Amino acid sequence: MADKKSNEPAIKEPMEVMKPQKGLVSPFEEMERWFEEAFRRPFYAPSWMPKFKLPEFGLSYPTVDIYEDGNDVIVKAELPGMKKEDIDVSISDDVITISGEKKSEEKVEKKDYYRLERSYGSFTRTLRLPAETQTDKAKASFTDGVLEVRMPKTEAARQKTKKIIVE
């Protein structure tokens, strides 16, 4: 007898969830890249049209590291090109707020050429601290564009930490 073909649709294997491999980006990073590209090109322009860079009108959020070092909580923020007079730091309870503003003006004059550019930007970052701190003993320093705020933990926060032995 001849082989009969089944009228049932072929069962397809379910797609495996895409997991980024070494050297590949995650789907979220890929989507972020798509959004960035969309705003670098006019909406009516075809995809083959060259991209252009949008001017920077302000500061992006500074990168911030928060970590515990012994009996202290340390917050480090990268603020390149800023002056310490333009930075504000406030701490209340378990929250730290870092804010600042940057103003710059660039003037170029040559024989038949004149250019004057100004930029202005401000930011505010409010972050939760990992432990209770003694806000009255906090110290801040600003060196080479890096703000470091060091706050000692409260006695209660120090006692909450307990080393657990892995068996």
C-alpha positions, 0 to 999 in steps of 0.5 A: 500500500502507498504511504498515506499523508496525514491531514494533521498539521506537523507539530513544531518544537516550541521555541527555546527562550533566547539566552544570551551567549558569550559575545551576544547581547540580551534581548533587552540590550538589543531593544535599547539599541533599537530605541537609540537608533530610532531617535538618531534618525528622523522618523520619515527617513529610510533605514539606510539613511545615515544616522546622526548624533543628537546634541547633548542638552544635559547631563545623563545620570551619573554612575553610582556605586554603593557598598559596605566596607567594614563598619561604613557604607560608602557611596561613590559617584562619577561626576566628570567635569563638575566642580565640588561647588556645584554638587549637593549631597543630602542624607535622611534616614536610609536615603541619600540624594546627590544632585548637581548642575553643570554649565559650560561655554566654549568659544572659538574665534579664528580669522573668518570663523566664530563659534560659541556653544553653551550647554547646561544640565542638571541631575538628581539621584536618590538612592536607598542605603543598604543599612542604617547610618549615622548621618551626623558623622557622614563625610564627603570628598571630591577628587578627580571627578569622583564623589565619595560619601562615607557614613558609619553604620549605626550600632543596630545595623552592625549587630544585624550582620551575622556570619553564617557557617556553611556546612 
